[in-house]
Amino acid sequence: MITNQELVDRDRRVVWHPCSQMKDHEWLPMIPIRRGEGVWLEDFDGGRYLDAVSSWWVNIFGHANPRIANEIRRQLGELEHVILAGFTHEPVVRLSEMLVAATPPGLTRCFFADNGSSAVEVALKMSFHYWLNQGRTRKTRFITLSNSYHGETLGALAVGDVALYKDTYGPLLLQPITVQSPDCFLREAGSDWREHSTRVFEEMEKCLDEHADETCAVIVEPLVQCAGGMRMYHPEYLRLLRAACDRFGVHLIADEIAVGFGRTGTMFACEQAGISPDFMCLSKGLTGGFLPLSVVLTRDHVYDAFYDDYATLKAFLHSHSYTGNPLGCAAAIATMEIFGDGNVLERNRVLAECMAGAVEELVDHPHVGEIRQHGMILAIEMVKRRAGMEEFPWQERRGLTVYRHGLNNGVLLRPLGNVVYFMPPYVIEEDEIMTMARVAREGISLATAG
């Protein structure tokens, strides 16, 4: 029988973990997971952990969800994979039909990739290549928001703005135009979310007016800048941005990799602004957290710009070996069917209200600068002093105290710096929310003491 320590010892001899300083594991216990069920993960020694972060935001209907697992098993017996260049299969066609029906109007074509960063790369290249095929050769740049994050591959990293991930690789990256984020945590006293987001948009309007001729697209994370500390803004910014992109002849790329599939309260965050982007990037929740798969949806006029005789060399020659993998598509079909058959979004609204109520007592905590929420994403910002929202020095790693307290009390909380957040699977029950919130409250009190 394998024990936690045995697997940790084996791991440390051969595995290099993501987003980690491996030396930390000389003193920070690594948690080996044996199995999962619903919102719970179980280690080899019988310890259990409530997955409050959906295992990096991918799991939406619970670990080992039987409906999704059974669909993958069924597909395993028929077709595990086939090249998607010159070939097709029923799962990729069916999933594409479902996605076109579910996403905002006008998104009619699906281009598949392996993961979120790859989807962003596809959207960036496709936008640039569209303008090239139109003879608009000066359009080579992208506009992005401060504090944004779009992935770790070089193109996706370039259009992000989180220094922790980006600065090291600066010499390798293309140079986007960065404008102020509508992040409402930064709003002036007395200003509400809508007023702040509208006022900040003036900088984007000015930027588009000045740079439209050289700009392929604006790329944004609709409503929530997740890796940037779960910073949030009002849908009005998206409405204004869509109108401005149309006016100035610039594409709009909506990176809904983290916020899509019900996370913000609607199926897709763009719906809250009543807009359709030119490109929508989806991944994470697409397969319910079972398998890597991503997709970029775009419009017919973009597709048509590449549709020509081979000799024109207008084709979009981008590929991944596992593009449109049938197993991933099967998982995604099952995920979409769960949305279609149930009252997922309605239940999520009840759960979101429960999460808000469970942390209400932190509103007046001297070291909580803000509690903010969009649907099933709730964030608590720890601050050194509420006056002026003075931050704790990052070197103090206050969030790590919350993380360790969570693990010691059976809850997986993985703060982003000084931001404690909840993004649980949608199958969580109200009593589990109360447990999650209680442990988070305790962890925040420990982390901010002294």
C-alpha positions as CSV (number, residue, x, y, z in Angstrom):
1,M,0.0,0.0,0.0
2,I,1.5,3.3,-1.1
3,T,1.8,6.0,1.6
4,N,1.9,9.8,1.1
5,Q,5.6,10.0,2.1
6,E,6.6,7.2,-0.3
7,L,5.0,8.9,-3.3
8,V,6.4,12.3,-2.3
9,D,9.9,10.8,-2.1
10,R,9.5,9.2,-5.5
11,D,8.1,12.4,-6.9
12,R,10.9,14.6,-5.8
13,R,13.4,12.4,-7.6
14,V,11.8,12.8,-11.0
15,V,9.1,15.4,-11.3
16,W,9.4,19.2,-11.8
17,H,6.1,20.8,-10.8
18,P,4.5,23.8,-12.5
19,C,4.3,27.3,-11.0
20,S,6.4,26.2,-8.1
21,Q,9.7,26.9,-6.4
22,M,10.7,23.3,-5.9
23,K,13.0,24.2,-2.9
24,D,9.9,25.1,-1.0
25,H,9.1,21.4,-0.8
26,E,12.0,20.9,1.6
27,W,9.6,22.2,4.2
28,L,6.2,22.6,2.5
29,P,4.5,19.2,2.4
30,M,3.4,18.1,-1.1
31,I,0.0,16.5,-1.2
32,P,-0.3,13.2,-3.2
33,I,-3.8,12.6,-4.3
34,R,-5.1,9.0,-4.8
35,R,-8.7,9.7,-5.9
36,G,-11.4,12.3,-6.2
37,E,-15.2,12.4,-5.9
38,G,-17.4,15.4,-6.2
39,V,-15.7,18.4,-4.5
40,W,-13.4,16.2,-2.5
41,L,-9.8,14.9,-3.1
42,E,-8.3,12.1,-1.0
43,D,-4.7,11.4,-0.3
44,F,-2.9,8.0,0.2
45,D,-3.2,8.3,4.0
46,G,-6.9,8.9,4.0
47,G,-6.8,12.7,4.3
48,R,-9.5,14.6,2.5
49,Y,-9.5,18.1,0.9
50,L,-12.4,20.2,-0.3
51,D,-11.3,21.5,-3.8
52,A,-12.2,25.2,-3.4
53,V,-10.3,26.1,-6.6
54,S,-11.6,23.4,-9.0
55,S,-8.0,22.1,-9.5
56,W,-6.9,25.3,-11.3
57,W,-10.4,26.2,-12.3
58,V,-11.0,23.3,-14.7
59,N,-13.4,21.1,-12.8
60,I,-17.0,22.3,-12.9
61,F,-19.2,19.1,-12.3
62,G,-17.0,17.3,-9.7
63,H,-14.2,14.9,-9.7
64,A,-14.9,11.5,-11.2
65,N,-18.3,12.7,-12.5
66,P,-19.9,9.5,-13.7
67,R,-21.7,11.0,-16.7
68,I,-18.6,12.5,-18.2
69,A,-16.5,9.4,-17.3
70,N,-18.9,7.1,-19.0
71,E,-19.0,9.1,-22.2
72,I,-15.2,8.9,-22.3
73,R,-15.3,5.1,-21.7
74,R,-17.8,4.7,-24.5
75,Q,-15.6,6.8,-26.9
76,L,-12.5,4.8,-25.9
77,G,-14.1,1.7,-27.4
78,E,-14.7,3.4,-30.8
79,L,-11.9,5.9,-31.6
80,E,-9.2,7.3,-29.4
81,H,-7.7,9.7,-31.9
82,V,-7.4,10.5,-35.6
83,I,-5.7,13.3,-37.5
84,L,-8.1,16.2,-38.1
85,A,-6.3,17.4,-41.2
86,G,-8.3,15.9,-44.1
87,F,-10.3,13.7,-41.7
88,T,-13.2,14.3,-39.3
89,H,-15.2,12.4,-36.8
90,E,-18.7,12.6,-35.2
91,P,-17.6,13.9,-31.8
92,V,-15.8,17.0,-33.1
93,V,-18.7,17.8,-35.5
94,R,-21.3,17.4,-32.7
95,L,-19.3,19.4,-30.2
96,S,-18.8,22.2,-32.7
97,E,-22.6,22.3,-33.4
98,M,-23.2,22.5,-29.6
99,L,-20.7,25.3,-29.1
100,V,-22.0,27.4,-32.0
101,A,-25.5,27.0,-30.5
102,A,-24.4,27.9,-27.0
103,T,-22.1,30.9,-27.6
104,P,-23.0,34.5,-28.4
105,P,-24.6,35.1,-31.9
106,G,-22.3,35.2,-34.9
107,L,-19.7,32.8,-33.7
108,T,-20.0,30.1,-36.3
109,R,-16.7,28.4,-36.8
110,C,-14.6,26.3,-34.3
111,F,-10.9,25.8,-34.5
112,F,-9.6,23.3,-31.9
113,A,-6.3,23.2,-29.9
114,D,-5.0,21.5,-26.8
115,N,-5.1,24.1,-24.0
116,G,-5.9,27.6,-23.1
117,S,-2.5,29.1,-24.0
118,S,-2.7,27.4,-27.4
119,A,-6.2,28.8,-28.0
120,V,-4.9,32.3,-27.4
121,E,-2.0,31.7,-29.8
122,V,-4.5,30.6,-32.4
123,A,-6.7,33.7,-31.9
124,L,-3.6,36.0,-32.1
125,K,-2.3,34.4,-35.3
126,M,-5.7,34.2,-36.9
127,S,-6.4,37.8,-36.3
128,F,-3.1,38.9,-37.7
129,H,-3.4,36.6,-40.7
130,Y,-6.9,37.8,-41.4
131,W,-5.7,41.4,-41.8
132,L,-2.7,40.1,-43.9
133,N,-5.1,38.3,-46.2
134,Q,-7.0,41.6,-46.5
135,G,-3.9,43.4,-47.6
136,R,-3.7,45.3,-44.2
137,T,0.0,44.7,-43.7
138,R,0.5,47.5,-41.1
139,K,-1.7,45.7,-38.6
140,T,0.8,43.8,-36.5
141,R,0.1,44.8,-32.9
142,F,-2.3,43.9,-30.1
143,I,-3.8,46.0,-27.3
144,T,-4.1,44.4,-23.9
145,L,-5.1,45.5,-20.4
146,S,-2.8,46.1,-17.5
147,N,-2.8,43.2,-15.0
148,S,-4.1,40.8,-17.7
149,Y,-3.1,37.1,-18.1
150,H,-3.6,35.0,-21.2
151,G,-1.2,32.0,-20.8
152,E,2.4,30.9,-20.6
153,T,3.4,30.3,-24.3
154,L,5.3,33.2,-25.8
155,G,2.5,34.8,-27.7
156,A,0.0,34.5,-24.9
157,L,2.6,35.6,-22.4
158,A,3.4,38.7,-24.5
159,V,-0.2,40.0,-24.4
160,G,-0.5,39.4,-20.7
161,D,0.7,41.9,-18.0
162,V,1.5,40.0,-14.8
163,A,5.1,40.8,-14.1
164,L,5.7,37.7,-12.0
165,Y,5.2,35.5,-15.1
166,K,6.3,37.8,-17.8
167,D,9.3,39.9,-16.9
168,T,11.9,37.1,-17.0
169,Y,11.0,36.4,-20.7
170,G,10.7,40.0,-21.8
171,P,13.5,39.8,-24.4
172,L,11.7,37.0,-26.2
173,L,8.3,38.7,-26.5
174,L,6.4,40.8,-29.0
175,Q,5.5,44.2,-27.6
176,P,1.7,44.9,-27.2
177,I,0.1,48.3,-26.3
178,T,-1.0,48.2,-22.7
179,V,-3.9,50.3,-21.4
180,Q,-5.3,50.7,-17.9
181,S,-7.5,47.8,-16.7
182,P,-11.0,48.7,-15.6
183,D,-10.3,46.8,-12.4
184,C,-12.8,48.2,-9.9
185,F,-10.7,47.6,-6.9
186,L,-8.8,50.7,-8.0
187,R,-11.9,52.9,-8.2
188,E,-12.1,56.2,-6.5
189,A,-14.0,56.5,-3.2
190,G,-17.7,57.0,-3.9
191,S,-17.5,55.7,-7.5
192,D,-19.4,52.5,-8.3
193,W,-18.3,49.7,-10.7
194,R,-20.2,51.1,-13.7
195,E,-18.9,54.6,-13.3
196,H,-15.3,53.5,-12.8
197,S,-15.4,51.1,-15.8
198,T,-16.9,53.8,-18.0
199,R,-14.4,56.4,-17.0
200,V,-11.4,54.1,-17.5
201,F,-12.6,53.2,-21.0
202,E,-11.7,56.7,-22.1
203,E,-8.0,55.5,-22.2
204,M,-8.9,52.6,-24.5
205,E,-10.9,54.9,-26.8
206,K,-7.9,57.2,-27.1
207,C,-5.6,54.3,-27.7
208,L,-7.8,52.9,-30.5
209,D,-8.1,56.3,-32.1
210,E,-4.3,56.6,-32.2
211,H,-3.3,53.0,-33.0
212,A,-6.1,51.4,-34.9
213,D,-4.2,51.3,-38.2
214,E,-1.5,49.1,-36.7
215,T,-3.7,47.1,-34.4
216,C,-5.0,43.6,-35.2
217,A,-7.1,43.1,-32.0
218,V,-7.8,44.0,-28.5
219,I,-7.7,41.0,-26.1
220,V,-9.5,40.9,-22.8
221,E,-10.6,38.6,-20.0
222,P,-14.3,39.4,-19.8
223,L,-15.4,40.6,-16.3
224,V,-12.6,38.9,-14.2
225,Q,-8.8,39.1,-14.5
226,C,-8.3,35.8,-12.8
227,A,-4.6,35.2,-12.5
228,G,-4.1,38.9,-11.9
229,G,-5.8,38.5,-8.5
230,M,-9.4,37.9,-9.4
231,R,-9.8,41.6,-10.1
232,M,-13.2,42.4,-11.5
233,Y,-15.0,45.0,-13.6
234,H,-18.5,46.0,-14.9
235,P,-20.0,44.6,-18.1
236,E,-20.4,48.2,-19.5
237,Y,-16.7,48.2,-20.3
238,L,-17.2,45.3,-22.7
239,R,-20.2,46.9,-24.3
240,L,-18.2,50.1,-24.9
241,L,-15.2,48.1,-26.2
242,R,-17.3,46.1,-28.7
243,A,-18.7,49.3,-30.1
244,A,-15.2,50.9,-30.3
245,C,-13.6,47.9,-32.0
246,D,-16.3,48.0,-34.6
247,R,-15.9,51.8,-35.1
248,F,-12.1,51.6,-35.5
249,G,-11.9,48.4,-37.5
250,V,-10.1,46.2,-34.8
251,H,-10.9,42.7,-33.8
252,L,-12.1,41.8,-30.2
253,I,-10.7,38.6,-28.7
254,A,-12.6,37.4,-25.6
255,D,-10.4,35.1,-23.5
256,E,-13.1,33.2,-21.7
257,I,-10.8,30.3,-20.8
258,A,-11.3,30.8,-17.1
259,V,-14.6,32.7,-17.0
260,G,-16.6,30.7,-19.5
261,F,-19.1,27.9,-18.8
262,G,-21.1,29.5,-16.0
263,R,-18.3,30.9,-13.8
264,T,-19.5,34.5,-13.8
265,G,-23.2,33.7,-13.5
266,T,-24.1,33.4,-17.2
267,M,-22.9,30.7,-19.5
268,F,-20.4,33.1,-21.0
269,A,-19.3,36.4,-19.5
270,C,-19.8,38.3,-22.7
271,E,-23.5,37.7,-22.4
272,Q,-23.7,40.1,-19.5
273,A,-22.7,42.9,-21.8
274,G,-24.9,41.6,-24.7
275,I,-21.9,41.4,-27.1
276,S,-20.3,38.9,-29.4
277,P,-16.5,39.0,-29.9
278,D,-14.7,38.3,-33.1
279,F,-12.8,35.4,-31.4
280,M,-13.8,33.6,-28.3
281,C,-11.1,31.3,-26.6
282,L,-12.5,28.5,-24.4
283,S,-10.8,25.7,-22.4
284,K,-10.6,24.7,-18.7
285,G,-14.3,23.9,-18.0
286,L,-14.9,22.8,-21.6
287,T,-14.3,19.1,-20.7
288,G,-15.5,19.4,-17.1
289,G,-11.9,19.1,-15.9
290,F,-11.3,15.6,-17.4
291,L,-9.1,16.1,-20.5
292,P,-7.0,18.9,-22.1
293,L,-9.0,20.6,-25.0
294,S,-9.5,24.1,-26.2
295,V,-11.3,25.9,-29.0
296,V,-11.4,29.2,-30.7
297,L,-14.8,30.3,-32.1
298,T,-14.9,32.9,-34.8
299,R,-17.1,34.4,-37.4
300,D,-17.9,33.5,-41.0
301,H,-16.2,36.6,-42.5
302,V,-13.0,35.6,-40.7
303,Y,-13.3,32.0,-42.1
304,D,-14.0,33.4,-45.5
305,A,-10.8,35.5,-45.6
306,F,-8.8,32.2,-45.6
307,Y,-11.0,30.3,-48.0
308,D,-9.3,30.4,-51.4
309,D,-7.3,28.4,-53.9
310,Y,-4.3,26.6,-52.4
311,A,-1.8,28.6,-54.6
312,T,-2.8,31.9,-52.9
313,L,-1.2,30.6,-49.7
314,K,-4.1,32.1,-47.6
315,A,-4.8,28.9,-45.6
316,F,-4.4,29.0,-41.8
317,L,-1.5,26.4,-41.5
318,H,-1.7,26.0,-37.7
319,S,-2.0,22.6,-36.1
320,H,-1.6,20.5,-33.0
321,S,-1.1,16.8,-33.0
322,Y,-4.2,16.2,-30.8
323,T,-6.4,18.8,-32.4
324,G,-10.1,17.9,-31.9
325,N,-9.2,14.7,-30.0
326,P,-12.3,12.5,-29.9
327,L,-11.9,11.6,-26.2
328,G,-11.7,15.3,-25.2
329,C,-14.6,16.0,-27.5
330,A,-16.6,13.2,-25.9
331,A,-15.9,14.7,-22.4
332,A,-17.0,18.2,-23.7
333,I,-20.2,16.8,-25.2
334,A,-21.1,15.3,-21.9
335,T,-20.3,18.6,-20.1
336,M,-22.5,20.5,-22.5
337,E,-25.3,18.0,-22.1
338,I,-25.2,18.5,-18.3
339,F,-25.7,22.2,-18.8
340,G,-28.5,21.5,-21.3
341,D,-30.4,19.0,-19.1
342,G,-30.2,20.6,-15.8
343,N,-30.8,23.9,-14.0
344,V,-27.0,24.5,-13.5
345,L,-27.0,28.3,-13.8
346,E,-30.1,28.7,-11.6
347,R,-28.6,26.5,-8.9
348,N,-25.3,28.4,-9.2
349,R,-27.1,31.6,-8.4
350,V,-28.2,30.1,-5.1
351,L,-24.7,28.8,-4.4
352,A,-23.2,32.2,-5.2
353,E,-25.5,33.9,-2.7
354,C,-24.5,31.3,-0.1
355,M,-20.8,32.0,-0.7
356,A,-21.4,35.7,-0.3
357,G,-23.3,35.2,3.0
358,A,-20.7,32.8,4.3
359,V,-18.0,35.5,4.2
360,E,-20.1,38.5,5.2
361,E,-18.5,38.8,8.6
362,L,-15.2,39.6,6.9
363,V,-16.6,42.8,5.4
364,D,-15.4,44.9,8.4
365,H,-12.3,42.9,9.0
366,P,-9.4,45.4,9.5
367,H,-7.2,43.5,7.0
368,V,-9.8,42.8,4.3
369,G,-9.8,45.5,1.7
370,E,-12.6,44.2,-0.5
371,I,-14.8,41.2,-1.0
372,R,-15.8,41.0,-4.7
373,Q,-17.8,38.5,-6.7
374,H,-19.0,37.6,-10.2
375,G,-21.2,34.6,-9.9
376,M,-19.3,31.5,-8.7
377,I,-16.0,33.5,-8.4
378,L,-15.6,35.2,-5.0
379,A,-12.4,36.9,-3.9
380,I,-11.2,38.4,-0.6
381,E,-8.4,40.9,-0.8
382,M,-6.1,40.9,2.2
383,V,-4.5,44.3,2.9
384,K,-2.0,45.6,5.5
385,R,-4.2,48.7,6.1
386,R,-7.6,49.5,4.7
387,A,-6.7,53.2,4.6
388,G,-5.3,53.6,1.1
389,M,-5.6,49.8,0.6
390,E,-1.9,49.4,1.6
391,E,-0.7,46.0,0.5
392,F,1.3,43.5,2.5
393,P,4.8,43.1,1.0
394,W,4.8,40.1,-1.3
395,Q,7.9,38.7,0.3
396,E,5.9,37.9,3.4
397,R,3.8,35.4,1.5
398,R,0.7,35.9,3.6
399,G,-1.4,33.8,1.2
400,L,0.8,30.8,1.9
401,T,-0.3,30.9,5.6
402,V,-3.9,30.6,4.3
403,Y,-2.9,27.8,2.0
404,R,-1.2,25.8,4.8
405,H,-4.1,26.4,7.2
406,G,-6.5,25.2,4.6
407,L,-4.6,22.0,4.0
408,N,-4.3,21.3,7.7
409,N,-8.1,21.7,7.9
410,G,-9.2,19.8,4.9
411,V,-9.7,22.6,2.3
412,L,-7.6,23.3,-0.8
413,L,-7.3,27.1,-0.9
414,R,-4.6,28.4,-3.2
415,P,-4.4,32.2,-2.8
416,L,-3.1,34.5,-5.6
417,G,-0.6,36.5,-3.5
418,N,-2.8,38.3,-0.9
419,V,-6.1,37.3,-2.6
420,V,-8.0,34.4,-1.2
421,Y,-10.6,33.2,-3.6
422,F,-13.3,30.6,-4.1
423,M,-14.0,29.0,-7.5
424,P,-15.4,25.6,-6.5
425,P,-17.1,22.9,-8.6
426,Y,-20.8,23.5,-9.2
427,V,-21.7,20.3,-7.3
428,I,-20.7,21.8,-4.0
429,E,-23.4,21.8,-1.3
430,E,-24.2,24.6,1.0
431,D,-22.8,22.9,4.1
432,E,-19.5,22.4,2.2
433,I,-19.5,26.2,1.3
434,M,-19.8,26.9,5.0
435,T,-16.8,24.7,5.8
436,M,-14.8,26.3,3.0
437,A,-15.6,29.8,4.2
438,R,-14.9,29.0,7.8
439,V,-11.5,27.7,7.1
440,A,-10.8,30.7,4.8
441,R,-11.9,33.1,7.6
442,E,-9.6,31.4,10.1
443,G,-6.7,31.4,7.6
444,I,-7.1,35.1,6.9
445,S,-7.1,35.9,10.6
446,L,-3.9,33.9,11.0
447,A,-2.2,35.4,8.0
448,T,-3.0,38.9,8.9
449,A,-2.1,38.7,12.6
450,G,1.0,40.6,13.6
